[in-house]
Amino acid sequence: MTAPSALAAAMSAAEISRDAAPREFSFSAAEFGEIARLLRAEAGIDMPPAKEPLVYARLAKRLRALRLRTFKEYLALVTEPGSPERAQMLAALTTNVTRFFREPHHFEDLRRKVLPPLAERAKAGGRVRIWSAGCSTGMETYSIAMCVLEAIPDAASRDVKILATDINPKVLAEGAAGRYPADALRDAPEVLRSRTFESVEGGQLQANAAMRSLITFRELNLMGDWPMKGPFDILFCRNVAIYFDEETQQRLWKRFADLLPPGGRLCIGHSERIAGPASAMLISDGVTSYERSGG
Ligand SMILES: C[S@@+](CC[C@H](N)C(=O)[O-])C[C@H]1O[C@@H](n2cnc3c(N)ncnc32)[C@H](O)[C@@H]1O
């Protein structure tokens, strides 16, 4: 058996040799700084120097795909006016981790108290609008839709719509397809999953047509203009603003608050907090859940 100290020495030697391994492309601090500046300006995302290896690894793939030899060439390409590679770069640098029924308290609240009055409204012919902002591959959005269909089984023939947006077109395409490995739905309550997903080939589950008809997936950069005017009865923006700096977060909370009617609900991620001008408009109502004042 290897002694712990020998093991530690071997591990740190392995780390040193891995860190010292020459990179395929040289990547200077100035080049990293320029990419971080672009990312913040375009997508609001803050990329601290500690994430330099992540930026290198993700963009090295783009350099290979484009058969470029240097980051200098890559930067020249992404800074060209109207360059389509700019969007590819932003997409490559987003973090898309997500899960069905992630942070389950939000869905418990929807089922228990938020959706029942909205169901009454929908059944009386009223309008219900929900926005899943920064939806990634759609797991969050379909989790919401499953709860909506429990409360309003005929939602597809009512004035009920769910908007799902993200800056990354690749994850949106996955969301629109609505196909996931069966295991991805392990945290979805069986009573909801069995009504809304069907088995397809390859051991996958596919969102059924009624559920997909409720949802529109659209590319939208939260830093840009928003074509929709709202109001939204429920707005999810979870684990997105955490990548933005404080000032950008505060501006975003205010824009969301302006799109909620009195009593409208905003759900944010577990490590995010409302601060700034929106604080006066949003009343805390449960864990990382807020209700628009005036209701
Ligand atoms: C970590 S995922 C969160 C997914 C989901 N909301 C959840 O909590 O499971 C963050 C998502 O925000 C998106 N995103 C990041 N910056 C964005 C921006 N400026 N505009 C729109 N979406 C953005 C990313 O592409 C990514 O899919």
The ligand as an SDF file (V2000), in Angstrom:
LIG
                    3D

 27 29  0  0  0  0  0  0  0  0999 V2000
  -26.9680   27.5900  -15.0840 C   0  0  0  0  0  0  0  0  0  0  0  0
  -28.1600   27.7530  -16.3650 S   0  0  0  0  0  0  0  0  0  0  0  0
  -29.6560   27.8250  -15.4180 C   0  0  0  0  0  0  0  0  0  0  0  0
  -30.7780   27.0580  -16.0730 C   0  0  0  0  0  0  0  0  0  0  0  0
  -32.0920   27.0410  -15.2780 C   0  0  0  0  0  0  0  0  0  0  0  0
  -32.6290   28.3660  -15.1180 N   0  0  0  0  0  0  0  0  0  0  0  0
  -31.9090   26.3720  -13.9450 C   0  0  0  0  0  0  0  0  0  0  0  0
  -31.8700   27.0420  -12.9150 O   0  0  0  0  0  0  0  0  0  0  0  0
  -31.7710   25.1440  -13.9190 O   0  0  0  0  0  0  0  0  0  0  0  0
  -27.9310   29.4660  -16.8580 C   0  0  0  0  0  0  0  0  0  0  0  0
  -28.5070   29.7760  -18.2330 C   0  0  0  0  0  0  0  0  0  0  0  0
  -28.5130   31.1950  -18.4150 O   0  0  0  0  0  0  0  0  0  0  0  0
  -28.1840   31.4700  -19.7650 C   0  0  0  0  0  0  0  0  0  0  0  0
  -27.6670   32.8530  -19.8700 N   0  0  0  0  0  0  0  0  0  0  0  0
  -26.4930   33.3440  -19.4130 C   0  0  0  0  0  0  0  0  0  0  0  0
  -26.3600   34.6370  -19.7240 N   0  0  0  0  0  0  0  0  0  0  0  0
  -27.4940   34.9860  -20.3870 C   0  0  0  0  0  0  0  0  0  0  0  0
  -27.9580   36.1970  -20.9750 C   0  0  0  0  0  0  0  0  0  0  0  0
  -27.2290   37.3210  -20.9500 N   0  0  0  0  0  0  0  0  0  0  0  0
  -29.1660   36.1950  -21.5720 N   0  0  0  0  0  0  0  0  0  0  0  0
  -29.9100   35.0590  -21.6100 C   0  0  0  0  0  0  0  0  0  0  0  0
  -29.5270   33.8820  -21.0840 N   0  0  0  0  0  0  0  0  0  0  0  0
  -28.3260   33.8460  -20.4760 C   0  0  0  0  0  0  0  0  0  0  0  0
  -27.1530   30.4130  -20.1140 C   0  0  0  0  0  0  0  0  0  0  0  0
  -27.0380   30.2000  -21.5040 O   0  0  0  0  0  0  0  0  0  0  0  0
  -27.6750   29.1920  -19.3560 C   0  0  0  0  0  0  0  0  0  0  0  0
  -28.4440   28.3550  -20.1740 O   0  0  0  0  0  0  0  0  0  0  0  0
  1  2  1  0
  2  3  1  0
  2 10  1  0
  3  4  1  0
  4  5  1  0
  5  6  1  0
  5  7  1  0
  7  8  2  0
  7  9  1  0
 10 11  1  0
 11 12  1  0
 11 26  1  0
 12 13  1  0
 13 14  1  0
 13 24  1  0
 14 15  1  0
 14 23  1  0
 15 16  2  0
 16 17  1  0
 17 18  1  0
 17 23  2  0
 18 19  1  0
 18 20  2  0
 20 21  1  0
 21 22  2  0
 22 23  1  0
 24 25  1  0
 24 26  1  0
 26 27  1  0
M  CHG  2   2   1   9  -1
M  END
$$$$
